[in-house]
Amino acid sequence: MKSRLIIVGLMLFTVFVGFGIIIPILPQLVTDASPESANWHTGGMLSLYSFVSFLLSPVWGGVSERIGRRPVIMIGVLGFAVSFLIFGLADGNLWIMYASRLLGGLFSGAVTACIVAYVADITSEENRTKGMAVVGMSIGMGFTFGPFIGGELSNLFSLNTPFFAAAALSLLTFLAAWLKLPESLTADKREAARLQRRESRWTAFQGPLKQLYVLAFFVTFSLAILEGTLQLYGIDKFDVTPRKIGLMFFFCGLVGALVQGGIVRRRVKPGQESRYIAFGLVISAAGFFLLLTAQNWIAASVYLCIFGIGNSLIKPCVTSLITQKTTVSQGVASGLSSSMDSLGRIVGPLLGAALLSAQAGLPFIVSGLLSLGALGLLAGYRSSDRASSRSQQA
């Protein structure tokens, strides 16, 4: 199991390196191509990627139930590499950049939805939180190194170089998985899935879990607002550059990965997830509000790290609870979970652009309030879950 977790963790790391690479570069590329509409093109490209992923993640999850996780994951990684190659060749052409983001969303949904299901397949309920911590740590490390790689390569070479690097890394990961990643679903399970009527993603949105899914949406939504606006906000407030933004997200991701590897993976026991989610929401809100006070990029980096600590406590614990408590197949549950993340990334950048246009600090105020508001959803989930458990025992 350990070697399989390492491989799928590497694949997730690659996808989120690709996602993170674009964060410090996209605002500059869009500003160069269309300075009068930079806010809206930045938000539009981030949202398009997530919109396509939202539509197709549950489709990929359902397909993986019938033909296996491995082939869907392999298709996703290869397509993801092609999308970044196209972006690197766009050379400032906005239409090609949009087309590349569409393809990226199409294939990234295959990877993220199916890898969460793959980890659920190969871990027991007792070890599920540890397995999901590996997922979260891989995503966190991708966000750590993605913006850093993007900022450094753009500074050393050109703004297009990071996209070629992401394509090459994806191809290397594809080859490693081709050689070493076995299928997680037996032939009997795949045949049973083929004979069953296909479940809608929304069949998972029921009972106490629906509040967890909405909470997951809030968390990703607020993160997407941050990703879509921080550089544009920082350009006005403290003259931030793509390289500095890359370093800021590098430190944030590094702290988050350390928290997930050192605290979530080692200390969170089954039944303790809700407590850590609550801690994470409060810490995340504090990070958002502190960003409003930053007068230079170093202070902003510290406050971004505080947010990163909170976010890294939330994500793996929410995912673990969903996979433990779901009453539908893991493929459908993980497909809906991935779709809620994508939905947050659809709306977040667009709302962030609108809020930033209205008032500079408004994106962070709204994100902090959303984090605190999510505590109500967590309390509602815990109450509903206890009531459901009592009714089953009766």
N, C-alpha and C positions, 0 to 999 in steps of 0.2 A: 504493500500500500504506500509506503514512504516514497519509493521511486516514482510511482504514478502521481502522487501529490506534487512532487518536485517538477515533473514535466508539465502538468496542467497549470501549476503556479507560474512557470516560465512563460507559458502561452498567454495567460492573463496579463502578466507583466509586460509582454510585448505589445498587446493590444492597448494597454493604458499608457505605455511609453508613447505609442503612436497618438493616442488622444492628447496626452500631456504636451507633446512636442509642439502642437499647434497653438497652445495657450499664449506663449510670449511672442509668437511670430504673426499670427493671424491679424491682430489689430494693425500692425505695421504694414503688412501686405495690402490689406484692404484700404488703409489710409492712403497708401501710394497709388492704388488703382482708382479710388473714388473718395477723395478727402471730404467731400460734402455729405456723404452718406455712410461714413465709417462705422458709426454706432450700429446702424441698422443692418449693414452687410455682415458685420461681425456676429451680431445676434442671430441673423438669418442663417448663416452657414452652420453655426453651432446647433441651432434648432432643427435644421433640415436633417443633419446626421442623426439626431436623436429621434426625430419623427419617423424616419424610415425604420430605425431599429425598434421603435415602439410597435409599429405595425407588424413587423416580421419576426420578432423574438419568439412569440408564442407559436408561430408557424414552424420555426426551426425546432423549438422544443418538442412539438408534436411529431415532426418528422423523425427526430432522434429517437423517440419511443419506438418507432416502427422499423427503422433501418439501422439503428445503433447510434451511440453518441460519437464514436470515433470518426466516421466519414463526414458527419456534419461539421464537427470541429475542424477537420482538415480543410474542407471547402471554405470555411469561414476565414481561416488564417491565410490561405492562398489569395482569396479575393481581397482581403484587407491589404495585403502587400501590393496588389495591383492598384488599388485606390490611391495609395500614397505615391506610387510611381507617377500616376497621372497628375496628382497635385503638384509634384515637383516639376513637371513639365509644363504646367499651366502658364508660367511666366507672366503673372499679373492679369491673365484673362479671367474675368469674374465668372463667365458661364462655365468654363472648364473647371474652375475651382468648385462651383456649386455641384457639377456633375460628379466630381471626385468625392465630395462629402456625401452625396446620395449613395454612391457605391460603398463608401466606408461604413455608413449606417446599415446598409443591407447585409454586409458580411460580418460586421462586429457583433450584431445580434446573434448570429449563429454561434460565435465563440463564447460570449458571456453567458447566455442562457444555458447552453449545453454543458459548460464546464461546471456551473453550480450544480446541475443535475448529476453530472459525473461524480463529483465529490460526495454528494448525497448517496449515490449508488455504492460507493466503495468504503463508506464509513458507517460504523454502528451509531445508534442514537447516543450512546455514552460518549463517543468520540466526535460527534457531529460539530460541536462548537469549536473544537481544536481544528477540525478540517476546514471549517468556514473561516477560522482565523488565518489559515494559510491563504485562502482566497482573498480575504481582506488585506493581508500583508502584501500579497502580490500586486493587488490593485494600488495599494498605498505606495509601494516601491516604484510602480510604473509612473504614478504621479510625481514621485520624488525625482526620478531621473529623466522623465520626459521633458518637463519644462527646462531642466538644467541642460540637457543635451541640446534642446532646441535653441536656447539662449547662447550657449557656447559655440555651437557649430555656425549659427548665423553670424556671430561676432567674428569668428576665425575665417569663414569662407563666404557664404552668401545666404540669403533668406531661404533659398530653395534647397540647400544642402541637407538640412535635417529630414526632409521628406524622403529623400533617396536613402538616407541612413535607416529610417523607419521601415522602408520597403525591404531593404537588405536584411534587417534583423528579423522581420516576419518570415522571410524565406528560410533563414537558418533555423528558426523555430519549427517551421513546417517540416523540414528535413529531420530534425531531432524527433518530432512526434511520429513521423512516418516510420522511423526505425524502432522506437521504443514504447509507444503508447498503445496498450491493448484495449480492446473493447470492454466496457463495464457492464453491458447488458447481455445476458445469456440469450441464446437463440430462442429458447422457450418464452422468455419475457417479450422479445421482439415480436414473435408470432402472436402472442396473446394481445399485444397492443395493436397489431394489424387487424385482428378480428373484432376489436372493440370499436364502438362508435367514438369518433373523435370528440374529445372534450373541449369546450370553449375555455379560454383562459379565465373567464369570469366565474367559472364554477368554483375556483379557489377563493373567490372574494365572498366569503360567507362566515357566519359565526364571529367569534372574537377576533379571528385573524384579519378581518377586513379593516379593523382599526390599526393593526400593525402595517398593513399595506399602505394605508393613507399616511401613516407616520413616516414610512420609508420614502414616500413621495415628497413629503415636506422636507425631509433631510436633503434629498438630492436636488430638489427645487431651489433651496437656499444656497446650496453649494454651486449650482449652475449660475445663479445670479452673481455670486462672487467671481467665478471664473470668467464670466462674460464682461465684467465691469472693472475689475481691480486695476488692470493696466491702464485703461482709459481714465479712470479716477486718479491713478498715480501719476500719469503724465502731467496733469494739471496741478496736483498737490505737491509732488516732490520730484518732478523731472525724472521719472522712472524710464528705464530703457528695456528692450527685450531681454538683455543679459541679466539685468537686476531682477526682473520678474521671474526669470528662470531660476535664479538663486533663491528667491523668496519661496517659490513653490518647492524647490529642492529641500530646503530646511523644514518646511511644513510636512512634506511627505516623509522625510527621514524620521522626524519625531513621531509621526503617526504609525509608521512601520515598526518602530521600536516599541510603542505602546501595544500594538496588536501582537507582536511576537513575544513581548516580555510580560504583559499583563493579561490580555484576553486569552492567549493560548495557554498560559500557565496557571492563571489564578481564577478565571471565571468557571465556576462549577455549574452543572445542570441545575436549573431552578434559580440561579442568581442573575440571569441575563437582564431582567427588567430593571434591577437596581443599577446596573452599569449603564443601561440605556439612559436612565434618568440623570446620572452623573454627566454623561456625555452631552445631553441636550443643554444642561446648564452651562457647562464649560464652553460649548460651541457658541451659545448666545453671548457669553462674556467676550469671546474673541471677536465677534462681529461688532459689538459696541465699542470695544477698545480700538478697532481700526479707524473709527471716526476721529480719534484723538491723535493719530500718527502724524508727525511733522516731517519725517524722513523715512527712507525705505528700510533702514535698519529697524526702527521701531515698528514699522508695519510688518516686517518679517517676524518679529517676536510675537506680535498679536495674531498673525496668521498661524504661527505654531500653536498658540493656545487653542485656536479654532480646530487645528488639526488633531490635537489630543482628544478633544470632545468627539469629533467625527469618527475617529478610529475606534472609539469605544462603542459607538452606536451601530455601525454597519454590520460587523460580523455577528453581533448579538441578535439583531433583528432577523438576519438571514437564518441563523441557527434556530430561532424560535419558529419561524415559518416552516422550515423543513421538518422540525420535530412535530408540530401540531397539525400540519396539513392533512386533510381527509381525502385529497385527490392525489394523483400521481406526482412524483417529484418533477417530472418534465413539465407538467402543466403548472405546478406551483412555482418552479423556478422561472418559467416563461412569464408568468404574471409579475413576479418580483422584478425581473429584468425590464418588463414593460413599464412598471411604475417608475423605475429609475429613468427610463427613456422619456416618459411623460414629463417628469420633473425637468429634464434637460431640454425638452421642447419649449416649455413655457418660461423657464427661468431666464435664458438669455434675452428673450424678447421683452419680458417684463423688466429685466435689468436695464435694457437699453432705454425703455420708456422712463423708468425711475431716474436713471442717470441724467436724462435730458431735462427732467423736471427739477431735480435738485441733486447736487453732487453726492451727498452722503446718504440719500434715501435708500439705495439698494441694501446697505448694511443695516439700517434701522429696521427695514421690513424683514430681512433675513433673521436678525436677532429675535424679533417678535414671533416669527414663525417657529423658531426653535423652542421658545418658551411655551407657545401655544401647543406644540406637540406633546408637552407633558400631560395635557388633558387627554389626548388620545391614548397615551400609555396608561394612564389611570383607568380609562374606560376599558382598555383591553384586559387589564388585570382583574377588574371587577367582573367582566363578562366571562373570563376564563375560569375564575373561581366558581361562578354560578353554574357554568356548564359542567365543571367537574363534580359539583355537588349533585346535579340532576342525574348524571351518569351513574354515580354511586348509589343513588336512591333507586 
